[in-house]
Amino acid sequence: MNIKDLRYLMAVAELEHFSQAADQCNVSQPTLSGQIKKLEEELDVLLFERTNRRVMLTEAGQHVFRSAQRILNEVDTIYRTAQSKQDPLMGKFRLGAFPTISTYLFPSLVQQVKTAMPNLRLILKEEKTPILFDDLRYGRIDAALLVLPVHDQSLSSLKLFVDDFYLAVSPGHELTKHTTIEQKDLWQHNPLLLEEWRSLRNQTSPICNSDEEQDYRATGLESLRQMVKAGIGITIVPKIAMQENETGIEYIPFVPPVPSRTIGLVWRKSSSKAVVIEFLSQAILKSSGLA
């Protein structure tokens, strides 16, 4: 058994497909299948249940999979620690964020990193919040931009900025006569919201108290913005997503207490990339424009 065998095991388990796992590992399918077979023989246990449609971990395979995850995380930590001793701002750094943050932060952040940290390869991942938490725990990413607070003893977090919500309406809408808006005044207007699995909807649903079925629900904030511009409804937009000199849409601030979300950088306590995290936190603050 060696580290490469464990990586093959992880790939097959996650993709549930030998051919796709082989592509990901840059080896031929016969090579990967052969190594998995040898691993099963060495451990004297069947790791995968094979069918014509998919490959699934057996109960024993699940136990081995979890052990392999821990081992590979430690191996990666060893490599990253050694690399950081040479130059803490070189190598790879994998950063995740959910869509209503990544869309508006990543472009500016990439440019800043290229300028300030030219030897750092920043790998970006946009995903749903629950997946980002799993990616953090299992070492698939190094840090993530998430809504705080985070309740996980294995993770550290740093507050970066507070992102206030604004009401977005089309010009001419009856609410444009208001210079500010109270949360209770939204209830009768049934704002358009993102789908339940989007992090922004989790923030806005308590504001709007809207449980009734809507004619339109989007999976992206930009879709909602276009619906507002078309005069189809109103929505709630975080300040980071507001565009300067935008036509066809007006933003109305809320009366205090202003609904908001606190965005922070989250990473594993065992991480060896403290220097990169510090540099990135400053770059993210600058990119957000909300510091």
N, C-alpha and C positions, 0 to 999 in steps of 0.2 A: 504494500500500500504506500502511495506517495501523495504529495499535495495535488499533483495533476489529476490523479484518480478522483480525489475529493471534489475538484472543480468540475469534472465530468459528471459526477453524481449530482451536484447542485444544479447544473444546467439541465439535465434530463428531468429532475424533479420539478423545477420551476416551469419549464416549457412543456412538459408532459409529451415530449416528442423527440425521438432519437435523431432524426434528420436535422431538425431545427437546432437541437443542442450541439450537434457536430458542427454546423455552420457557425454557431456562436463561439465555439471553442477552436475554430479554424483547423479542424481535423476531418478526415473522412468518416463517414458513418460506420463502416466496418471496424475502423480503429477504435472509435468511441465505444461501440457495442462490445467489442472484444475486451476492452479494459473494464467495462462494467461487469461483464461476465466473470473475469478474473477476480474482481473485487468480491463478487458474490461467493465465488469458490473459496477465496481466502478467508472470508468471514463465516463461511458455511451457513449462509442464510440468503433467502430470496429477497432482494431489495425492491424489485418492481413487479407489478402485475401488468402483464403485457396483453393488449387486445388489438384488434385490427384498427380501432379508432383512436386509442390513446394509451398512454403509459401512466400508471399510477403507483405511488409508493405503497408498499405493504405496511402492515403495522410495525414490523421490525425495521423496515426501511425508513419509516418516519423517525424512529429513535436514532438511527444512524445519521439521517439527514440533519437533525438538530445538533448532534455532536459535531458533524462536519462544519456546520455554520459557525459554531464557536471556535473551532480550530482555525478555520480560514480567516475569521475576523482577527484572531491573534497573530496569524502569519502576516496579514496585511498591515497590522499595527507595527510589527517588527520592521517591515520594509519601509513604512512611512517614517518611523522613528529614525532609522538609519539615514534616510534621505534628508530629513529635516536637519540633521546635524551638519550636513554638507552645505545646504542652503535652504532655510525654512520657507523661502518664497519661490521654490521651484517644484516641479513635478505636477501631479494632478490634484485638483480639488473639485469634488462633486457636490454641487449645490442644488437643492430642490426648492420649489415654491408652488403654491396653489395658483390657479389661473388668474384670479382677480388681483393678484400681486405680480406674478411673473410677467404678464403682458406689458406692464407699465414700468417695471424695474430693470428687467434683463437687458434690453438694448443699451441703455446708458451704462449699466454696470460692466458689460463686456468691454466697452470702449475704455472705461477707467482702468480696468484690470490690465488691459493690453499696454496702457501707457505706464502705469505705476508698477506692475509686476509682469514684465515681459516674459519671464521664464516660468510663469505659472500657467498651466493649462486648466482653464476653468470649464468644467463640464456641467451643463445646465439640464435640469429635469423639471418638467411641469407635470404635476400630478395632483390627485385628490389628497386631501389632508390625511385620511387614515392610511393611505398607501405610503405617504411620506414618513409617517411615524414608523411603519414597518421597515422601510428602507433605512431609516436611521438606526433602529435597534439591531438590524442584521448587517450593518456595515455596507449597504449598497450605495449610500451617499454619506458625505462627511458632515453636512449641515443642511438645515432647511429654514426657510422663512415661514413662520407659522403665527397663528393668533395666540397670544398669551392670555392667561397663564397656561403652562404645561404641567400636568400632574404625572410625572414619571421620574422616579428616583434615579434612574440610570442616565438621565439627560440633564444638561446644563442649558441655561437660556440667558439671553441678554436683550433687554428692552431696547428697541431702536427708535420707534416713533409711534405716535397716536394718529390714526387715520379717521378723520371725521366723516360722517355720512351727510349727503345733501339730497334734497328732493330734486329730481329732474323732471321738468315739464316742457311742453312745446310752447312757443310764443302764442299768446292769445288764450291759453288755458285759464280758466277762472281763478286758479291759485296764483297766477302771476301778479295779482293785485296785492299779494302779501309780500312784505320784505323779509319776514321770517315765518316759520311754520311750526306749529306744535304737533307733537307725535299723535295726539288724539284726533287731530283734524284729518289724518290720513285714512282713518278706518272706513269712512263712507266712500272713499274713492277706489278702494281695492287695487292697490298698486301692482304692477307687473313685477314678478319676482323670479329669481333664478330657481332652477330645479333643486329639490331638497338636498341633494348630495353636494351642492356647491357651498363652499364655506360662507360666501356672502349671504346666501339665503338664511343660513343659520343665525347670522347676525341681524337680519332685517325682519324676520318673521315675528319676533316678540314686539318689534316696534309697531308693525301694522296690524297685529292681532287678526290676520287674515287667514282663515281656515277654509273658506269656501272655494269651490272649484273655479278656476279661471279659464277663460277661453284660450289663453296663450301663456305658455311657460317656456322660457328659453334655457339653454344650457350654457350660454355665454353672455357676459355683460354687454359686449358690443351689439349683439342682436337686440337687447332691450333698448339700448341707446337709439338704434335706428327705428324701433317701434315708437319711441317717444317722439322722435323727429317727424314721424308720419302722422302724429296726432292720434295714435291708437290708445295711448294710456300714459301713465306716469310711472316712475320707478325711483329707486334709491341708488345713489352712486357714491362710492368712496372718493374722497378728495384726490387721491393719487391717480384716479382715472379721469379726472376732469381735464379738459383740453382748453388751452388759451384761445381766445377769439373764435370759439366754436359757434357755428351758425345753426339755426334750427332747433336750439335747445337752450333752456334757461335753468339755472341752479338756484335753489332757495335754501338758505341755511336754517337749521333747526333752532328753536328756542332752548336754552339750557334747561336741564342737562342734555347736552348734545349726544346723540347716539354715535358710537365710534367703535373701533377695534384697535387693539394694541398689537403691533407687529414686532416680533422679535426674532433673533437668530438663535436656533436651537442646535445643539450638537451633543455627542456622547461625552460623558465625563471622562472616559478613558482615552479620548482623542489626543493625538500628539501634535495637532496642528494649531496650537494656540496662537502662534504668530500670524498665520494666514487668517485665522478667524478675526483677529484684531484688525488687520488691514481691511478685510472684507466688510466688517461692520461699519467702518468709517466710509468706505466706498458706497455701501448701500444707503447710508444716511444722506450722502451727497446726491445720489441718484434719485432718491425719493422726493427731495425738495421739501420735506416735512419736518426736518430736524429743528 
